[in-house]
Amino acid sequence: MKKELLAATALVSTMVGASVAQAATASFSGSVKNGVKGVDTDGTADGTFAAVNKENLSFSVSETTDSGIKISTGFTVVNEGGTSQNASGLTLTFTDGSVLDLVKAGNAYKSKLASVPAAGGEQGVSGTTNNHAPTGLAFANASSNVGFEWHSAADALGVEGLKVGFSASIGDDSDSNASSSTVETAYSVGVSYVTTAGDTTVTVGGGFVSADDSNIDTANSKGEETAIALTAATGDLTVGVGYATGTEVATHTSTSDNSEVDSAEVMTAGAKYVSGDITFTVSYVDGDAKDVATFGSAGEQTDSYEAGSASIAYAVASGVTATLGMTNVDRSDESAATTGQSGSSWYVGGTVSF
């Protein structure tokens, strides 16, 4: 009996040891954010303020094959702003430095955009509106989860500092004349180039995206956009500017209204300065577009969005940051000011990251 128990113990140990050895490497990270946000619109409503409590927990999983190919994925347990499970696709990193994203891959033009400095904080003025003016450079970033994105290794095509990318996806191919709009097919190309001029590092990035629409009544594609951004970093100072133009079929997140958005364009600008443990950031966004509320109809009206923001972030301790942010927003819908969704906002709070 004793020999049988020893044999069983050895078998279990072997099985457990084998399963542990075969497990991929996992890590986690996240943050907890607490603060207070104030909003004072240009409308008749009194100013308001409220507590901000946001948390984020993400897991990353990866392993490398015998041939040297790294396979990685991950998932988010809690997104900032609410609980949800959000799994990533698969990423293959090859020995030459090139990368292939599979499933939920996204578009190459967005991933190659230079990162224009933007003020931090949770401040902002929102509300129910049909305004479809773009508020960021990747406003027509439409694709299906069934797709891929390929990123070249550094110094692509023998050019130092150059990276290129290509992406494509396949979506819903069933035509519809209802108010819904989905991606039928999409493709995108992106380019990023980094160079130095004296003490300054210059980054230029952007590209093009085109996504077909499944709705037979829409005049526009689901998304068609060209975007470019440039940043220059000298010591502790980084400045940047970006521009994008295109068309899209947009669904506003707060109203679920679908609109054809034409002649859309947006400009972003920002500057960031780091002084010891303090980071000062200012940013500006100016966007406008023409839209129609019913697919295939005429009578385009102009929407606009303009926002100026500033923030100060102080590194209190390792992983702990205090932030003070301010912003002012002006919106117009159908060429008329929307005072209820325009105004000023501030935020003060702290973030603990791990």
N, C-alpha and C positions, 0 to 999 in steps of 0.2 A: 504493500500500500504506500509506503514511504517513497519507493522508487517511482510509483505512478504519479504521486503528487509532485515530486521533483521534475519528472518529465513534463507534466502539464504546466508547471511554473515556467520551465525553460521555453516551452512552446509559446505561451502567452507573452513572455518577455521578448522573444524573437519577433512575434507579430507586431507588438507595440513598437519595438525599436525600428522595425522596417517601415511602419506607417509614419513615424516621426521623421525618419530620414528622408522619406519621399515627399514630405510636406513642403510647400513653397514658403519663401520668406515673407513675413507680413510685418507691417508697421502701421502705426496710427498717429494722427495729429488732429488738432482741433483748437477751438477757442470759445471763450465765454465773454459776451459783451453786455455791459450794463451802462445805462445813461439816461439822459432826459432830453427830449426833443420838443422844441417850440415852433409853432407855425402861426403866422399872421398874414392872412390873405388880403388882397385888395378889395374884396367884397364887403358886405355889411356884417358878416359874422365876426364875433369877438375872437381875439387871439386864443389859441389853445396850447396846452403842453401835455406831454404824456411820457410815461416811462418806456424805455427801450430795453428789452431783454432778448438777446439772441445767442444761440449756441450752434456750434458746428462740430461734427465728429466724422472724420473720414479715415478709411482704411485703405492701404496700398498693399498689393500682393505681387511678388515677382519671383522669377527663377530663371537661371541660365542653363541652356542645353549644353550637351557635350561639344557641340559644334561652335559654341560661343554666342548663340542667338539668345538675347534676353527677352522673355515673355512676361508682360506685366499687365495688371488690371487693377481695379479698385471699386469702392462704393462709398457713398456718403449715407450715414445713418440719419443724420439730422442736418437739414439745410438751414442757413440763417433765415429767419422769418417764419419758420414752421417745420413740422416734422414730416419727413418723407424719406423714402428709400430711393436712391439714385445710383444705379450701377454704371460703371464705365464700360467701354468696349475693350478690345484686346489691343495691345501695343507690342510690336515686334521691333527690337533694336538690333541691327545687324553689326557684324564685326567691323564693317567699313565706316560706321557712324551714321548710316542712313536709318530712317525710322518709317515703319508702316503701321498706321492706325486702322483697325478693322472694327466695324459696327460702331455706331454713334461717333463717327470720325470727325464730322464737321467739314468746314470749307477752308481751303488753303489760303485764300486771300486774307481771311481774318487772322489766322495764326501767324502770318508773316508781317502784319502791320506793326510799325514801330509804336512803342507805348508812350503816348503823350501824357505828361504829368496831369493828374486830376486830384482835386481836393478830396480829403477823406472826411469821415463822419457820416452820421445817419440822418442828417438834415435833408429836407426836401419838401416841396409843395405838390401834392397829388390831388386826385379827385376824379369824378366821372366826367369824361370829355371825349369828343369825337376827333380831337386834334391828332393828326397823323404826321406832323412835321417831325423829321428825324432828330433824335437827341444824342446820337452817337455815330461813329464812323461805320459800324457794321450793321446798318439798319435793314438791309435786304439779305441778311445771312440765313437763307432758306436752304434746307437739305433734308434728306430722309435718313433715318437711322441705318438703313441698309446701304452701306457704302464704305469707302476707304479714303484715306489721305496719306500720301507719300511725301516724306520730307527728305531732301538730299542731305548728305554729309556736309560738313563745313568745306569752304573753298571749292564749291561746285564748279564744274566745267574748267577747272584749273585757275579760277579767279579767286584770289585771296579775299576773304570776307563775304563771299557770295553764298547764299542758300536759296534753293528753289523748292517749290512744292506743287503738287497736283492732287485734286480730289474729285470724286464722282460718286453719285448715289442714285438709287432707283426707288421710286415711291409708288403711289397709288396711280394706276393707269386707267381707272374707270372714270369716264367723263361724267360731269354733273352740271346741271343748270340751277342747282340750289344755291343758297348763300354761302356754303362752305367752300374752302379753297385749300387744296393740299398740293404737295410737291409731286410731280410726275417723274421728272429726271432733273438732275442738277450736276453742274461741273464748275470747277474753280481752279485758277492758277494763282500762285503767289510767289513773290520774290523779296528777299531781304538782303541788304548790303551794308556792311559795317566797314568804316575806314577811319583813319586818324589824320588830322590836320594840325600839326604842332601839338599842343596839349589838349586838343579837343577830339573827342570820339563822336563821329557822326554816324547815325543809323537811319537808313531809308528803307521803308517796307510798304508793301501793299499788293494790289492785284485786281482780279476781276472775277465776278461770280455771275452765273446765269442759271436760273431754275425755272423750268416749265411749269405751268399751272394746269391742274386737272379739270378746272371749271370751263365749260364751253362758252360761257357768257362773258368772261373777263377779257378785256382788251389788252391788259398788261400781262407780262410773265409773273410768276409767283415772286420772283426776285431777280433783278438785274442791276448790277452796281459795279462801279469802279471806285477804288479807294486808295489813298496814299497818305503816308505820315512820315514825318522827319523829326528826329531829336538830335540835340547836340549837348554833350556833357563835358564840362570843363571843371575839374576839381569837384567841389561840393555843389555846383550849380548845374541843373539840367533844364533845358528849355525845349519845347516841341510844338509842332503845328500839324494839323491833318485836314484833309478835304475828301469828301465823297459825294458822288452824284449817281442817280439812277431812278428806277421805278420799282414798285412792289405791289402786291396785294396784301394788305395788312389787316390784322384783327386786333383791335384795341383790348388790352388785358382787362380793363375795368368795365367795359360795356359789351364786349363780345360782338361789336359791330364790325362788319367786313367792309372795306373800302378799297377802291383802286387808287393808288397813290402814284401821281405822275410828276415829273419835273422836280423830284426831291433832291435837295442838296444840303450839306451840313459842313460847317467848319469848326474845328476844335483847336484850342491853344492852351498851353499851360507852362508853368515854371515851378521848379522845386529847388529849395536850398537847404542843405544840411549843415547845421552848426552844432557839433558835439552830439548831445542827446536830443536835440530839438530839430524838427523838420518843418519848414514853412512851405506851403503849397498854395498856388492860386491857379484857377482854370476858368475857361470861358467856352461856351457852346452857342452857336447860332445856326439854326436850321429852319428851312421852310419847304413847303410842298403844296401841290395842288391835288385835291382828291374829289372823288364822287362817291356818294353813299350807296348807290345801286349799281351792281355790275352791268357794264355795257351802256350806261346812261351818259348823257352829256351834262354840261353845266358845271365845269370844274370851279372850285372855290379854293382860296389860298389859306393855308394854316401856317403858323409860325411858332417857333420856340426859341427863347433866349435865356441863358442862365449864366450868372457869374458866381463863383464860389471861392472860398478861402478856408484854410485849415492850419492848425498848429498841432503837431503831435510830439509828445514828450515821452522818451523812454525812461520810465520810472525805475524799472529793474529789468532783469533778464526775463523776457516774455511778457512784460507788463507795460502797456502803453496808454497814456492819457491823451484824449483828443478833444479839441475845441474846433467846431466847424460852423461855417455860415454860408448861406446861399440866397440869391435873389432870382426869382423866376418870372418871366413875362410870357404868356401864351395868348394866341388869338386863334379862333376857329371860324372858318368861313368869313375871313377878313374882319371879324369883330373880336374885340378884347374879351377874354374870359376871366373876369376878376376873381371868380371863386376858385380858379386853379392857378392864379398868379399871386405873387407876394414874396415874403421873406420867411426864412426858417433858420434856426440855430440848433446846435447839438453840443452837449458836453457829456463825456463819459469815459469809460476805461475798458480796455480789452486785455484779457489774460489768455495767452496762447501757450499751447503745449505740444 
